[in-house]
Amino acid sequence: MSTALSRTGPAFLRRTNPLDAFLAEADRALRVLSGSATAGRSYPATAEEAPQALSVQEKRHAAGLMRVNHVGEVCAQALYRGQASVCREPAPRELLLNAAAEEVDHLVWCNQRLTELGSRPSLLNPFWYAGSFALGVLASYAGVPRNLGFMAETEKQVEAHLDGHLRTLPVQDERSRQIVQKMKDDEAQHRASAEQAGGVPLPLPARAAMKAMSKVMTSTAYWI
């Protein structure tokens, strides 16, 4: 018994050391914000992009929308990591971390599409990440049902955003459409998983506040 404890004790302490956890989250944040994060799934934009398919104005509009989507993934990544960081129940925590991992895929895809469109991510991404992580931590203290309800409501609003983008993206921009559609499918699955795991609907004022904050973020990210 003493031998087993001597092997597992230090490892357990390392896993639960607050400084180690902080450094791990800081490293992840830097990789997200620097663009060095890698996707675990293949790039969904498989359609051929015909030369001169998009006018300058259409390309600028598509880039603006993809920049908004990229910011949304920065926020989702930070939000779910923040929620998971103080969640002590294994199953909900694992659900949040799995969703965060898929949001990294979305982040990488949006960044790649921005590069293809000759554009860049939002200059305010560090601000969005820090604010979303803090919000996630606060949400988690409301208890697991509200925590998962917050995740479900976030995904519901993101789905609506993506649906709007599918309507307003240039018709011939099939590569952006493929990315957005795949993201929308994933977000719907995240929402359903959170609801099935016990997430409860948020009060109307909370939902309204989330929509207002999202409006500020999307309006700003389209340009900056």
QUINOR-V727631 format. One record per residue. N is the residue number from 1. SS is DSSP state (a for helix, b for strand, c for the rest). PHI is phi as a letter, one per 30 degrees, with the letter a starting at -180 (999 if undefined). OMEGA is omega in radians with two decimals (NA if undefined). Layout:
{{N,SS,PHI,OMEGA} {N,SS,PHI,OMEGA}}
This chain:
{{1,c,999,-3.12} {2,a,d,3.12} {3,a,d,3.14} {4,a,d,-3.14} {5,a,d,-3.13} {6,a,d,3.12} {7,a,d,-3.02} {8,a,d,-3.08} {9,a,e,-3.13} {10,a,e,3.13} {11,a,d,3.14} {12,a,d,3.12} {13,a,d,3.13} {14,a,d,-3.11} {15,a,d,-3.04} {16,a,c,3.12} {17,c,d,-3.10} {18,a,e,-3.14} {19,a,d,3.10} {20,a,d,3.14} {21,a,d,3.13} {22,a,d,-3.12} {23,a,d,3.12} {24,a,d,3.12} {25,a,d,3.11} {26,a,d,3.12} {27,a,d,3.13} {28,a,d,3.14} {29,a,d,3.14} {30,a,d,3.14} {31,a,d,3.10} {32,a,d,-3.04} {33,a,d,-3.13} {34,a,d,-3.10} {35,c,i,-3.11} {36,c,c,3.09} {37,c,d,-3.14} {38,c,c,-3.14} {39,c,d,3.09} {40,c,c,-3.13} {41,c,b,-3.09} {42,c,d,3.08} {43,c,d,-3.04} {44,c,d,-3.13} {45,c,d,-3.07} {46,c,c,-3.12} {47,c,d,3.07} {48,c,d,3.12} {49,c,c,-3.11} {50,c,d,3.10} {51,c,e,3.11} {52,c,h,-3.13} {53,c,d,-3.11} {54,c,c,3.02} {55,c,d,3.12} {56,a,e,-3.14} {57,a,d,3.13} {58,a,d,3.12} {59,a,d,3.12} {60,a,d,3.14} {61,a,d,3.13} {62,a,d,3.12} {63,a,d,3.10} {64,a,d,3.13} {65,a,d,3.13} {66,a,d,3.05} {67,a,d,3.05} {68,a,e,3.13} {69,a,d,3.12} {70,a,d,3.09} {71,a,d,3.11} {72,a,e,3.13} {73,a,d,3.02} {74,a,e,-3.13} {75,a,d,-3.13} {76,a,d,3.11} {77,a,e,-3.13} {78,a,d,-3.12} {79,a,d,-3.09} {80,a,d,3.05} {81,a,d,3.10} {82,a,d,3.11} {83,a,d,-3.10} {84,a,d,-3.04} {85,a,d,-3.14} {86,a,c,3.09} {87,c,d,-3.07} {88,c,c,3.12} {89,c,c,-2.99} {90,a,e,-3.04} {91,a,d,3.10} {92,a,d,3.14} {93,a,d,3.13} {94,a,d,3.11} {95,a,d,3.13} {96,a,d,-3.12} {97,a,d,3.09} {98,a,d,3.09} {99,a,d,3.13} {100,a,d,3.14} {101,a,d,3.12} {102,a,d,3.09} {103,a,d,3.06} {104,a,d,3.07} {105,a,e,-3.14} {106,a,e,-3.14} {107,a,e,-3.12} {108,a,d,3.14} {109,a,d,-3.14} {110,a,d,3.13} {111,a,d,3.12} {112,a,d,3.14} {113,a,d,3.08} {114,a,e,3.11} {115,a,d,3.12} {116,a,d,-3.12} {117,c,d,3.13} {118,c,i,-3.10} {119,c,b,-3.03} {120,c,b,3.04} {121,c,d,3.12} {122,c,d,3.09} {123,c,d,-3.09} {124,c,c,-3.08} {125,a,e,3.09} {126,a,e,3.10} {127,a,d,-3.14} {128,a,d,-3.09} {129,a,d,-3.09} {130,a,d,-3.14} {131,a,d,-3.12} {132,a,d,3.12} {133,a,d,3.13} {134,a,d,3.12} {135,a,d,3.10} {136,a,d,3.10} {137,a,d,3.14} {138,a,d,-3.13} {139,a,d,-3.08} {140,a,d,-3.14} {141,c,d,3.12} {142,c,d,-3.13} {143,c,j,-3.03} {144,a,e,-3.12} {145,a,e,3.11} {146,a,d,3.13} {147,a,d,3.11} {148,a,d,3.06} {149,a,d,3.08} {150,a,d,3.09} {151,a,d,-3.12} {152,a,d,-3.14} {153,a,d,3.07} {154,a,e,-3.11} {155,a,d,3.11} {156,a,d,3.14} {157,a,d,3.09} {158,a,d,3.09} {159,a,e,-3.14} {160,a,d,3.09} {161,a,e,-3.09} {162,a,d,3.10} {163,a,d,3.09} {164,a,d,3.12} {165,a,d,3.10} {166,a,d,3.12} {167,a,d,-3.01} {168,a,c,3.05} {169,c,d,3.07} {170,c,e,-3.07} {171,c,e,-3.08} {172,c,d,3.14} {173,c,d,-3.06} {174,a,d,-3.12} {175,a,d,3.09} {176,a,d,-3.14} {177,a,d,3.13} {178,a,d,3.12} {179,a,d,-3.09} {180,a,d,3.14} {181,a,d,3.12} {182,a,d,3.08} {183,a,d,-3.13} {184,a,d,3.11} {185,a,d,3.14} {186,a,d,-3.11} {187,a,d,3.10} {188,a,d,3.11} {189,a,d,3.09} {190,a,d,3.14} {191,a,d,-3.13} {192,a,d,-3.14} {193,a,d,3.14} {194,a,d,3.14} {195,a,d,-3.14} {196,a,d,-3.14} {197,c,d,3.06} {198,c,j,3.11} {199,c,d,-3.14} {200,c,c,3.14} {201,c,d,3.11} {202,c,d,3.07} {203,c,d,-3.11} {204,a,e,3.13} {205,a,e,3.13} {206,a,d,3.12} {207,a,d,3.13} {208,a,d,3.13} {209,a,d,3.11} {210,a,d,3.12} {211,a,d,-3.14} {212,a,d,3.11} {213,a,d,3.13} {214,a,d,3.13} {215,a,d,3.11} {216,a,d,-3.11} {217,a,d,-3.07} {218,a,d,3.13} {219,a,d,-3.13} {220,a,d,-3.05} {221,a,d,-3.14} {222,c,e,-3.06} {223,c,c,-2.99} {224,c,c,NA}}
